[in-house]
Amino acid sequence: MDLNFTPEEQAFRQQIRGWVAENLPKDISHKVHNALRLSKDDLQRWAKILGKQGWHGWAWPTQFGGPGWNAIQRHLFEEECALAGAPRVVPFGPVMVAPVIMAFGSPEQQKRHLPGIMSGDVWWSQGYSEPGSGSDLASVKCRAERRGDYYVVNGQKTWTTLGQYGDWIFCLVRTSTEGKPQTGISFLLIDMKSPGITVRPIITMDGEHEVNEVWFDNVEVPADNLVGEENKGWTYAKYLLAHERTNIADVNRSKRELERLKRIAKAEKVYDDVRFRDEIAKLEVDIVALEMMVLRVLSGEKSGKQSLDVAGLLKIRGSEIQQRLTELLMLAAGPFSVPFIHDAMEAGWQGDHVGAAYCAPLAATYFNVRKTTIYGGSNEVQRNIVAQTVLG
């Protein structure tokens, strides 16, 4: 196994680096590097820039309009975007539902939905979790009843990230109560403008409107919006979750945030503390180890060898590293990490303290990242899955 990049891969990296430097808006990269609030316009502006280049679906095969990059090229693209300060691509369209539509959707569904996802024009949301159905998705209760050419959907989804912006939502719905719970679930694509859909905000403790409740009250969904076969949605859901868990690991963003941690620690004069530097060093070792694991998987994909299914393991380590990063950032900034006043920050307030510009968003980031070990399948559940599938 060779984890070194070839000259051709290094040349590809330079190509991506040059393109990102030329096309990534400076105001957006400034916000990312300083953890300032990203608006819908910021996120969609970058998505459309990528879409115009044909890279919003950077992991897509050429037959669906993607660049057809191999696993190493995709990794290098993600790394260069992250290090340059590009916002994380909202994954629900290009990373999650698009692969499901490619693998299981009808030709008509592919023709209808994939172009809008690639261009960045259509915003997708995810309808998986429900009250009482988070880590145990097999217990979903949101009901879809077939009536002629339509499904009538009733129920609730929750923790719908950025659902207030959604044009479409992909949902797990219960179409049968017979047999095992997993066998009665279907995968529906639903237009968010349909009558009967209500989106209600859930304001998190950092004051952000990031997640929502979505209610369905006799929502009529054309039967043509069913992906694959009725009652086979559990298979498609597992396929999607493998993409989501690998995406959550996000080693490239952790590498960028590690450099931010060092900047803050030096600005706050705690980098001189040997014990604090020890903690940074241990974290850096874990990030390098996670990167080696990612490269090992990519090497296996590149050579055509069947690698172990380590999506859950990547999710566990990646999410825990992200939480440790935010903890160390808070410790580095001390009391200056506590305030988080959006209006003051966006008006240009930096404070008198040398580190205030860096420190202001840290508390909100710390609280927000607490969820990473829960969503996409809680880490406790993922450890059980790893024990069963990897260790045997």
Protein Blocks (a to p, Z undefined) as FASTA:
>chain_A
ZZbdcfklmmmmmmmmmmmmmmmcfklmmmmmnopacdfklmmmmmmmmmmnopmmmmbc
fknopaoiafklmmmmmmmmmmnopacddfklmmmmmmmmmmmmcfklmmmmmmmmmnom
accdddfbdehiamlmmlpcbdcddehjaccdedddehiahklmpmbdcddddfbfghjf
klmcccddddfkbghiacdddddfkopafbccdddehiacdfklpghjehilmmmmmmmm
mmmmmmmnommlmmmmmmmmmmmmmmnopmmpmklmmmmmmmmmmmmmmmmmmmmmmmmm
mnopacddfklmmmmmmmmmmmmmmmmmmmmnmmmlmpccfklmmnopabjbfklmmmmm
mmmmmmmmmmmmmggpifklmmmmmmmmmnZZ
